[in-house]
């Protein structure tokens, strides 16, 4: 488990660093981001906008707060302390729901980078939670 976790974290970290380097140089990845953003803008439909607005609702602070609080209360009521610790540690939008790559909110490289960082953080939190449960 430890070796696999470290491998996931190293791979995701390497991906994140490569993305940052490519964007910093205004390289090919920036052109891909802009092309996808323009395609989304040109081909957006009212139902797609409503769909992504609904998805965005699940990423806003108040919704995340309710989901986080209810989950924490259930875990506390069940006295699952290590799982509760694991839940409150990685609690953010990337890990809880993921995020949007539409309507100019994020470019494709933002999404990939966000998932890479989330994978590092989530893997670390699972590793710590797993270690505390086995003790």
C-alpha positions as CSV (number, residue, x, y, z in Angstrom):
1,X,0.0,0.0,0.0
2,X,2.8,2.4,0.9
3,X,4.7,1.8,-2.3
4,X,1.6,2.1,-4.5
5,X,0.7,5.4,-2.7
6,X,4.1,6.9,-3.2
7,X,4.0,5.8,-6.8
8,X,0.7,7.5,-7.4
9,X,1.8,10.7,-5.6
10,X,5.1,10.8,-7.6
11,X,3.4,10.3,-10.9
12,X,0.7,12.9,-10.2
13,X,3.3,15.3,-9.0
14,X,5.4,14.8,-12.1
15,X,2.3,15.4,-14.3
16,X,1.5,18.6,-12.4
17,X,5.1,19.9,-12.8
18,X,5.1,19.1,-16.6
19,X,1.7,20.9,-17.0
20,X,3.1,23.9,-15.2
21,X,6.2,24.0,-17.3
22,X,4.2,23.7,-20.6
23,X,1.8,26.5,-19.6
24,X,4.6,28.7,-18.4
25,X,6.2,28.5,-21.8
26,X,3.0,29.2,-23.6
27,X,3.6,25.9,-25.5
28,X,1.3,23.5,-27.3
29,X,-0.8,22.9,-24.3
30,X,-1.9,26.5,-24.2
31,X,-3.1,26.3,-27.8
32,X,-5.0,23.1,-27.0
33,X,-6.6,24.8,-24.0
34,X,-7.7,27.8,-26.1
35,X,-9.0,25.6,-29.0
36,X,-11.2,23.5,-26.6
37,X,-12.4,26.7,-24.8
38,X,-13.4,28.3,-28.2
39,X,-15.1,25.1,-29.3
40,X,-17.1,25.0,-26.1
41,X,-18.0,28.7,-26.5
42,X,-19.0,28.3,-30.1
43,X,-21.1,25.1,-29.6
44,X,-22.6,25.8,-26.2
45,X,-26.4,25.2,-25.9
46,X,-28.9,26.4,-23.3
47,X,-29.4,22.9,-21.9
48,X,-25.6,22.4,-21.6
49,X,-25.3,25.7,-19.7
50,X,-28.1,24.6,-17.3
51,X,-26.4,21.2,-16.9
52,X,-23.1,22.7,-15.9
53,X,-24.8,25.3,-13.7
54,X,-26.4,22.3,-11.8
55,X,-23.1,20.6,-11.6
56,X,-21.5,23.8,-10.3
57,X,-24.2,23.9,-7.5
58,X,-22.6,20.7,-6.1
59,X,-19.2,22.5,-5.9
60,X,-20.4,25.7,-4.1
61,X,-19.4,26.3,-0.5
62,X,-22.8,25.9,1.0
63,X,-23.5,22.6,-0.7
64,X,-20.1,21.3,0.2
65,X,-20.6,22.5,3.8
66,X,-23.8,20.6,4.2
67,X,-22.4,17.4,2.6
68,X,-19.3,17.7,4.7
69,X,-21.1,18.3,7.9
70,X,-23.6,15.5,7.4
71,X,-20.9,13.0,6.6
72,X,-18.8,14.1,9.5
73,X,-21.8,13.8,11.9
74,X,-22.6,10.3,10.6
75,X,-19.0,9.2,11.0
76,X,-18.8,10.7,14.5
77,X,-22.1,9.1,15.5
78,X,-20.7,5.7,14.4
79,X,-17.5,6.5,16.3
80,X,-15.4,5.9,13.2
81,X,-12.7,8.3,14.3
82,X,-10.0,7.5,11.8
83,X,-12.5,7.7,8.9
84,X,-13.7,11.0,10.3
85,X,-10.1,12.3,10.3
86,X,-9.6,11.0,6.8
87,X,-12.9,12.8,5.7
88,X,-12.1,16.2,7.2
89,X,-8.5,16.2,6.0
90,X,-9.0,16.1,2.2
91,X,-12.2,18.0,2.1
92,X,-12.2,20.4,-0.8
93,X,-13.9,20.8,-4.1
94,X,-11.4,18.8,-6.2
95,X,-11.6,15.8,-4.1
96,X,-15.3,15.9,-3.3
97,X,-16.7,16.4,-6.7
98,X,-14.1,17.3,-9.3
99,X,-14.5,20.5,-11.1
100,X,-15.8,22.0,-14.4
101,X,-13.9,22.4,-17.7
102,X,-16.5,24.4,-19.5
103,X,-17.7,28.1,-20.1
104,X,-14.2,29.5,-19.6
105,X,-14.1,28.5,-16.0
106,X,-11.2,26.2,-16.5
107,X,-9.0,25.1,-19.3
108,X,-8.3,21.4,-20.0
109,X,-4.8,21.8,-18.4
110,X,-6.4,23.3,-15.3
111,X,-8.6,20.2,-15.0
112,X,-5.8,17.8,-15.5
113,X,-3.6,19.7,-13.0
114,X,-6.4,19.8,-10.5
115,X,-6.9,16.1,-10.7
116,X,-3.2,15.6,-10.4
117,X,-3.0,17.6,-7.2
118,X,-6.2,16.0,-5.9
119,X,-4.7,12.6,-6.5
120,X,-1.6,13.5,-4.5
121,X,-3.7,14.9,-1.6
122,X,-6.3,12.1,-1.7
123,X,-3.7,9.4,-1.8
124,X,-1.8,10.9,1.1
125,X,-5.1,11.2,3.2
126,X,-6.0,7.6,2.4
127,X,-2.6,6.4,3.3
128,X,-2.7,8.2,6.7
129,X,-6.3,7.0,7.3
130,X,-5.2,3.4,6.4
131,X,-2.2,3.6,8.8
132,X,-4.3,4.9,11.7
133,X,-7.0,2.2,11.2
134,X,-4.5,-0.6,11.3
135,X,-3.2,0.5,14.7
